[in-house]
Amino acid sequence: MALSLRFLAFVSFCIALCAFPILPQAFVRTKATTPDGKEVALFWNEFPIKYFINKAGSPDISDLEGTYDAIKASFQAWMNPGCGCFQAEFVGLTDLAETGYNQDKPAEDQNVIFFRQGDWTHNRQAVAVTSVVYSRSTGQIFGFDIEINDRDYRFSLDGSSVPGVPRPIATIDLQNTLTHEAGHALGLDHSENKSATMYASAPPGETSKRQLHSDDIEGLCSIYRKETASQTCQISRSEQFLKGTGCACQSSSPSNHPFLPLFALFVLLFWRRRA
């Protein structure tokens, strides 16, 4: 079956979000519309999710091992809450630096996190973009890639400013950004809670989004809840998945189903590093 492709962009600007009330429960699951017009929420059906990190890193950060560790810590943050059963596994470094999905050989597909320097094709205000591939019929996620905008922003491992002329240059904390993007990868959209990791904007130098807010934890555990007594993982799947509509419940291969690449953009600020 030919792929049915569509691109959805979720771009949230602080000027709009600041007008929203802060709700006790503000987390939002990423949703999509099925070919027959029904709404499904996105989810992973199997764990662990395996991901690769592009070995090149960023020219902004000389410490490559520190770069890899910051990315791994970003995913680890979503595995720490006791109520959740989400699992992600770093499986190695790669030379791959592009988005896509290997539909012919899904077992060989690589979920990649990488920096882009000179060929950023997304909104210049986006610090990072997470692309998620999922079934349009059921909402089941099969893959993701994370692009980091190293053309328009300066990154660091601690959010501190670096010397510059005529004034110091503000930097973006890598772990702060990637923890947010990992939330998109597991199925969460932008939260309306300003303190949440999944809130859509952050100032330069911020590091508070490294740790999950209670709103993020509620969102995580609403999708992937660990049952204490049985130690089993209860995944909040879509009704279409449970009924077997368009996708067999136990199938991990998406080759016979239509896909939808979804772009969730994390817009941190209206500031350009290089003119």
C-alpha positions as CSV (number, residue, x, y, z in Angstrom):
1,M,0.0,0.0,0.0
2,A,1.4,3.4,-0.9
3,L,2.2,5.7,2.0
4,S,-0.3,8.4,2.8
5,L,1.8,11.4,3.8
6,R,0.8,14.6,5.5
7,F,2.9,17.1,7.5
8,L,1.4,18.7,10.6
9,A,3.3,21.5,12.3
10,F,2.7,22.4,15.9
11,V,4.3,25.7,16.4
12,S,3.6,27.4,19.7
13,F,4.6,30.9,20.4
14,C,4.9,32.4,23.9
15,I,2.9,35.4,23.0
16,A,-0.1,33.2,22.4
17,L,0.4,30.6,25.2
18,C,0.9,33.2,27.9
19,A,-2.8,34.1,27.6
20,F,-3.9,30.6,28.6
21,P,-4.9,29.9,32.2
22,I,-2.6,27.6,34.2
23,L,-4.6,24.4,34.7
24,P,-4.0,21.8,37.4
25,Q,-3.8,19.2,34.7
26,A,-2.5,20.8,31.5
27,F,-0.7,18.0,29.8
28,V,-1.8,17.2,26.2
29,R,-1.4,14.0,24.3
30,T,-0.5,14.3,20.6
31,K,-3.5,13.4,18.5
32,A,-4.1,12.7,14.8
33,T,-7.1,12.1,12.6
34,T,-7.7,8.7,11.0
35,P,-8.6,8.4,7.3
36,D,-12.3,7.9,8.4
37,G,-12.3,11.1,10.5
38,K,-11.8,9.7,14.0
39,E,-9.3,11.0,16.5
40,V,-6.5,8.9,17.9
41,A,-3.9,9.6,20.5
42,L,-0.3,8.5,19.7
43,F,1.5,5.8,21.6
44,W,4.3,3.3,21.5
45,N,3.2,-0.3,21.7
46,E,6.6,-2.0,22.6
47,F,9.6,-1.1,24.8
48,P,12.3,-0.3,24.9
49,I,12.4,2.4,22.2
50,K,15.9,2.2,20.7
51,Y,17.7,5.4,19.6
52,F,21.0,6.4,18.1
53,I,23.0,9.6,18.5
54,N,24.9,11.2,15.6
55,K,28.6,10.9,16.5
56,A,29.5,14.4,15.2
57,G,27.8,16.3,18.0
58,S,27.9,20.1,17.8
59,P,30.8,22.5,17.1
60,D,29.5,24.6,20.0
61,I,30.3,21.8,22.5
62,S,33.9,20.4,22.6
63,D,32.9,17.7,25.1
64,L,31.5,14.9,22.9
65,E,31.0,12.5,25.7
66,G,29.2,15.3,27.6
67,T,27.0,15.8,24.6
68,Y,26.1,12.1,24.5
69,D,25.5,12.0,28.2
70,A,23.2,15.0,28.1
71,I,21.0,13.4,25.4
72,K,20.9,10.1,27.3
73,A,19.9,11.9,30.5
74,S,17.1,13.6,28.6
75,F,15.5,10.3,27.9
76,Q,16.3,8.9,31.3
77,A,14.2,11.7,32.9
78,W,11.1,10.1,31.3
79,M,12.1,6.7,32.7
80,N,12.6,7.8,36.3
81,P,9.0,8.3,37.6
82,G,7.8,5.2,39.5
83,C,4.3,5.4,38.1
84,G,5.5,5.1,34.5
85,C,6.8,2.2,32.4
86,F,8.2,4.1,29.4
87,Q,11.6,2.7,28.4
88,A,14.2,4.0,25.9
89,E,17.6,2.5,25.2
90,F,20.7,4.2,23.7
91,V,22.1,1.6,21.2
92,G,25.0,3.4,19.7
93,L,26.6,6.2,17.7
94,T,25.8,6.7,14.0
95,D,26.9,8.7,11.0
96,L,23.3,9.1,10.0
97,A,22.1,12.7,10.0
98,E,18.7,12.8,8.3
99,T,15.1,12.1,9.0
100,G,13.1,9.2,7.5
101,Y,11.7,5.8,8.0
102,N,12.9,2.5,6.5
103,Q,9.5,1.0,5.6
104,D,10.9,-1.9,3.6
105,K,13.1,-3.0,6.5
106,P,11.6,-1.5,9.7
107,A,13.9,-3.6,11.9
108,E,16.9,-1.7,10.4
109,D,15.4,1.8,10.9
110,Q,17.3,4.1,13.1
111,N,15.7,6.6,15.5
112,V,18.4,9.4,15.4
113,I,19.2,12.6,17.4
114,F,21.4,14.9,15.4
115,F,22.5,18.5,15.0
116,R,22.0,20.5,11.8
117,Q,24.4,23.3,11.0
118,G,23.8,24.8,7.6
119,D,20.7,23.2,6.1
120,W,18.0,24.0,8.6
121,T,14.7,23.9,6.5
122,H,12.2,24.3,9.4
123,N,11.0,27.5,11.1
124,R,14.1,29.4,12.1
125,Q,12.5,30.0,15.5
126,A,12.4,26.3,16.3
127,V,15.3,25.2,18.4
128,A,14.6,21.5,17.7
129,V,12.1,19.4,15.7
130,T,10.9,15.9,16.5
131,S,9.5,13.9,13.6
132,V,7.3,11.0,14.6
133,V,6.1,8.2,12.2
134,Y,2.9,6.5,13.2
135,S,-0.1,4.6,11.8
136,R,-2.9,6.9,10.6
137,S,-5.4,4.1,11.4
138,T,-4.4,3.4,15.0
139,G,-2.0,6.1,16.4
140,Q,0.7,3.5,17.1
141,I,4.2,5.1,16.8
142,F,6.9,3.3,14.9
143,G,9.8,5.7,14.7
144,F,11.1,9.2,15.5
145,D,14.0,11.5,14.7
146,I,15.1,14.7,16.5
147,E,16.8,17.5,14.6
148,I,18.6,20.2,16.6
149,N,18.9,23.7,15.1
150,D,22.6,24.4,15.4
151,R,22.5,27.0,12.6
152,D,20.5,29.6,14.5
153,Y,21.3,28.8,18.1
154,R,24.3,28.3,20.3
155,F,24.2,25.2,22.6
156,S,26.0,24.3,25.8
157,L,26.0,21.7,28.5
158,D,25.1,24.1,31.3
159,G,23.1,27.0,29.7
160,S,25.8,29.5,30.6
161,S,26.7,32.5,28.3
162,V,30.0,32.5,26.4
163,P,32.2,35.4,25.5
164,G,31.2,37.5,22.5
165,V,31.5,40.9,21.0
166,P,30.0,43.4,21.9
167,R,28.3,41.3,24.7
168,P,28.3,37.7,25.9
169,I,26.3,35.2,23.8
170,A,23.4,33.4,25.5
171,T,23.3,29.7,25.0
172,I,20.6,27.0,25.0
173,D,21.1,24.1,27.5
174,L,21.1,20.9,25.4
175,Q,19.6,18.7,28.1
176,N,16.8,21.2,28.8
177,T,15.8,21.1,25.1
178,L,16.2,17.4,24.5
179,T,14.1,16.5,27.6
180,H,11.3,18.4,26.0
181,E,11.8,16.8,22.6
182,A,11.9,13.3,24.2
183,G,8.4,14.1,25.5
184,H,7.3,14.6,22.0
185,A,8.9,11.4,20.9
186,L,6.9,9.4,23.4
187,G,3.5,11.0,22.5
188,L,3.0,14.2,24.4
189,D,2.2,17.6,22.8
190,H,2.7,21.0,24.3
191,S,1.4,21.6,27.8
192,E,-0.4,24.8,29.0
193,N,1.5,24.7,32.3
194,K,4.4,27.2,32.1
195,S,6.4,25.2,34.6
196,A,6.1,21.9,32.7
197,T,8.9,20.5,30.6
198,M,6.4,20.2,27.8
199,Y,5.6,23.9,27.8
200,A,6.3,25.3,24.4
201,S,8.9,28.0,25.2
202,A,11.9,28.7,27.4
203,P,14.5,31.5,27.8
204,P,18.2,31.0,27.0
205,G,20.1,29.5,29.8
206,E,17.1,27.7,31.3
207,T,17.8,24.3,32.9
208,S,14.6,23.7,34.8
209,K,13.0,21.6,32.1
210,R,15.7,18.9,32.7
211,Q,13.5,17.7,35.6
212,L,9.9,16.7,34.9
213,H,7.1,18.7,36.5
214,S,4.2,16.9,38.1
215,D,2.1,17.8,35.0
216,D,4.7,16.0,32.8
217,I,4.6,13.0,35.0
218,E,0.8,12.8,35.0
219,G,1.0,12.9,31.2
220,L,3.6,10.2,31.0
221,C,1.7,7.9,33.4
222,S,-1.6,8.5,31.7
223,I,-0.1,6.9,28.6
224,Y,2.3,4.3,30.1
225,R,1.3,3.4,33.6
226,K,3.1,0.8,35.6
227,E,0.8,-1.4,37.6
228,T,2.4,-1.7,41.0
229,A,0.9,-5.1,42.0
230,S,1.6,-6.9,38.7
231,Q,4.5,-4.8,37.5
232,T,3.0,-4.8,34.1
233,C,2.9,-1.9,31.7
234,Q,-0.6,-0.6,30.9
235,I,-0.5,1.4,27.7
236,S,-3.4,3.8,26.9
237,R,-4.0,2.7,23.2
238,S,-6.5,4.0,20.8
239,E,-9.9,2.3,20.4
240,Q,-9.0,1.5,16.8
241,F,-5.9,-0.3,17.8
242,L,-7.7,-2.4,20.4
243,K,-10.3,-3.3,17.9
244,G,-7.7,-4.2,15.4
245,T,-8.8,-1.6,12.9
246,G,-6.1,-1.1,10.3
247,C,-3.4,-2.7,12.4
248,A,-3.1,-6.1,14.1
249,C,-2.7,-5.7,17.9
250,Q,0.4,-7.7,18.2
251,S,2.1,-6.6,15.0
252,S,5.2,-4.4,15.3
253,S,5.6,-4.1,11.5
254,P,3.9,-1.0,9.9
255,S,4.7,-2.0,6.3
256,N,1.0,-2.6,5.4
257,H,-0.4,0.5,6.9
258,P,-0.6,4.2,6.0
259,F,1.8,6.6,7.9
260,L,1.8,10.1,8.9
261,P,5.0,11.9,9.7
262,L,4.3,14.4,12.4
263,F,6.4,17.5,13.2
264,A,6.2,18.9,16.7
265,L,8.3,22.1,17.1
266,F,9.7,23.3,20.3
267,V,10.0,27.1,19.9
268,L,12.1,28.5,22.7
269,L,12.6,32.2,21.9
270,F,12.7,34.8,19.1
271,W,16.4,35.1,18.9
272,R,18.8,34.4,16.1
273,R,22.4,33.5,16.8
274,R,24.0,34.4,13.4
275,A,22.7,37.2,11.2
